[in-house]
Amino acid sequence: MDRFVSEANRSSAGSGPAVSFRDVSFARAGRAVLDCVNLEVMPGETLVLLGRSGSGKTTALKMVNGLLFPDSGAVIVDGKPTTEWDPIQLRRRIGYVIQETGLFPHFTVSRNVGLGPALAKWLPDRIEKRTREMLQSVGLDADHVGQRYPAQLSGGQRQRVGVARALASDPSLLLFDEPFGALDPITRHELQDEFLRLRRVFGKTSLFVTHDVREAMRLGTRIALLSGGRLDVVAAPAEFPRSASPEAQAFVACLREEGA
């Protein structure tokens, strides 16, 4: 099984940021969504973008794989601005997991997971082998679920399939847009455990969006707090509760209330 830190991540280690936001600004309908954001994502880390609804988290994430482009500034991926990448080549380097998984309902689970390798024109035997390995890596039995359709799975199973699909092409970068937000608390906790285990196994660089401070503290190697489109705080989880930022303290207060 491909239980290793990928060549893409090994080769980028120590060679500078995997992703850089350089003076990035973006507006919609005259409203600033991102305002002069400067941020770096280092190889192998999980950087969590934390913030309230409308703070600019998902907009920032979409700029990494070229779904959106800055009005000013630049987003640099693997040393090259997203505006200079061929969009298809850029997105094939990136695994993307969203809250509703984005699985194709008319494809079987196996076909969904193998889609990236198929688009990359891998040989059929290699696709089948990789699909089985990736399903196993997220705790699913290919013989049991491979020929099912997404609608026949539980929400937690669909999210696991979404993660397996994101990993299948061995991308250098993973993007997670509130992937566990719609799940019940127990399933959400289980999938957070799974995320941490997979990070240890694969060593992928990840950018993870959430509005849940507890999730950010648990999963992030660093937390980047966005407030009103501006970067408010960047801190390790252990340091985040000590931030003097009023917005950070508002999130920390949620932790205290939940623990009461």
N, C-alpha and C positions, 0 to 999 in steps of 0.2 A: 504494500500500500504506500501511496505517496505521503507518508507521515513525516514530513521534513520541512525545514525552512526553505522556501523556494529559491531557485537560482536568482530570480528577479530581486528578491529581498536581500539575499547575500551580496549580490553585486552592488546594490545601492547603499549598503551599510557603510557609514563613514564617508560617503561621497556628497554630503550636503542634504538639504531638505528634500523630502519626497514631493511635497506641495508647499508653495509659498503664495500668500496673498500680499501683494505690494500696492499699497495705497488704493485699495479697491473700493470704488463707489458705484452704486447702482440705484436708480430711481424708477418708480412706477407711478404714472398719473400724477407727476409732480411731487410725490412723497419719497423721501430718501429711505430706501430699504437697507442699504449698506452705506456707511459713511466713513471713507478713508480707513479701511481695515487693513492692518498689517499683522500677519500671522504665519508661522511655519509649522509644518507637520514633519516630524523626523522619522526616518526609516524604522519600522518595527514598533512604533508607539501607537497607542489608541488615544487620539485627541477627541475629547467630547465637546461638541458645541451645545452649550446649555443656554436656555433663555425662555422667556415667556412667548406665547403665541404672537406672531408678528414682529419678533425681534430680529429676523433676518437669517435664522439658522438654515432653513431649507434652501433659501436663495443662495447662500454661500456654498452649500453642498452641491447644488445644481451647476454652479460655476466650475466645479472641479472636472466634471465630465462633459462640459461644453453644451449643456442644455440651456444655459444662460451665459452671457458675456458681460464684463464690466462696462459701464459707461466711461469710466476712467480707471487708470491703474491696470494691473495685470495679475492673472492667476497663472502660476508656473507649475507645471507638472513634469517631473523628471527632467528638469532643466530647460523646458521649452514652454512659452506662453500657449495657453489653450487656443488662442486665435491662430497659431501657426501649425497646430496639429491637424492632420486629416481626422475629421470627427469619428469615422468608423474605427480607425486605428487607435485613437485615444480611448474610446469606450471599450474596445476589446482588451485594454490593459487594466480595466477597472471592473470590479464586481460591485453590483448595486442591489441593496436589499431595502425594500420599503415596507410600510406597515401592512399593506394588503398583499404583500409578496410579489404582485405583478405576474403571477403564473398564467400561462395561456390555458384557459379552461378546456379547450378542445384537444390539448396535448396530454398524453399520459405523463405521469411523474417522471419516468425515465427520459422521455423525450424532452421535457422541460429542462431537466438537469443537463442533458447532453447538448442543449441548443448551442451554447457558446463554442464548444469544441467542433460541432458540426459546421457552424459558420466559418470556423477557422480551417475547415477541410481536413480534420483529422480522419484517419482511417476508421471504418466502422468498428472493428475489433477493439481499437484503442478507446473509442468513445464509450463502448459498452463497459469496458474494464474501468475506465475513469468514473463513469456514472455509478457503478456499483460501489466503488471505493468511497465516493463522496457521500452517497446515501448512508453507507456504514459509518462514516466519520461523524455524521450528525445523529447517529443512533437509530437509523431506520433500516429495515431489512428490505433490500431490493426485490427479493422474491415475493415479499408480502405486499409492498406498496407500489412497486415499479410500474405495473400495468393499470393502476388505478388512475382516476382523474382527480384534479384538485378538489372538486366539490364533494368527493367521497372521503376526504380527510378532515380531521379536526383542525382548528385554528393553529394549535401548536405544531401539528405535523406539517401544515402548509408553510409555516415560518421556517421549519427545519429544511424543507425542500428548497425554499428560497435561498437559504444560506448555502446549501449544497450546490445549487446552480451558480451562485456567485463565486464559489471556490473552484468550479469545475475546470475553467480554462487556466488556472494557476495565475491569476492577475497579480500585478505588483501592488495594487491598492484596493481596499474595500471601502465602500460608502454605505452607511446605515442611516436611514431616515425614519426615526422612531419605530423601529421594526417590531418592538414588543408592546407598543402602546395600547393595542386593542385586545390584549389577552388578559385572562383572569390572573390574579396575583400569584397563585401557585405556579401556573404554567410560565408566567413571566419570570419568576425567580429561577425556575428550572432552566429556561433558555438563557438567562444571564450566566448561570453556571456553565452551560454548554459553550457560550461565547468565550468565557475565560479559558476553558479547556482547549478550545480550538486555537485561541491565540498562543497558548503555550506550544501547541503542536506545530502550527504553520508559521508563526512569527510574522503574520501579515501586518502591514501598515494599515491603520483604520481611522476613518473620520466618522464619528458617531453622533447623530443629532438626537437630543432628548430635551423635554421640559421637566423631567423628573430628577431632582437633585440627588436623591438616594441612588438612582441608577447611575448617574454621572460619577458619584463618589465611588461606587463599586466597580465600574468598568473602566474608567479613564485612567491613563497614566498621567494625563494633564487635562484640566478643564479650562475651556475658553468660554467665558460668560459674555453673551451679547445682550445689549440693552439699547433699544431704539435704534438698531442698526450700527451701533458703535461697539467696539471691543472694550469691555469694561474691566475684566480681570482675566489673567492667565495664570493658573496656579496648579500645583500638584494637589491631589485630593486631600492630603494631610494638611496642606497649607490653606486650602480654600476657606474653611470655617473661620480662620483668623484674619481674613481680608477686611480692610476698613471700608470697602465699598458698601453703600446702603443697599444696592441691588443684591449683592452677594449675601448680605446679612438677612435680606428678606427671604432668600432661598434657605439659608441656614435655619431661620426660624421655623420653616416647614419641617425640617428634620427634628427640631426639638418638640414640636407639637405632635408629630407622629410617634415620637418616643415617650410621650407623656402617658 
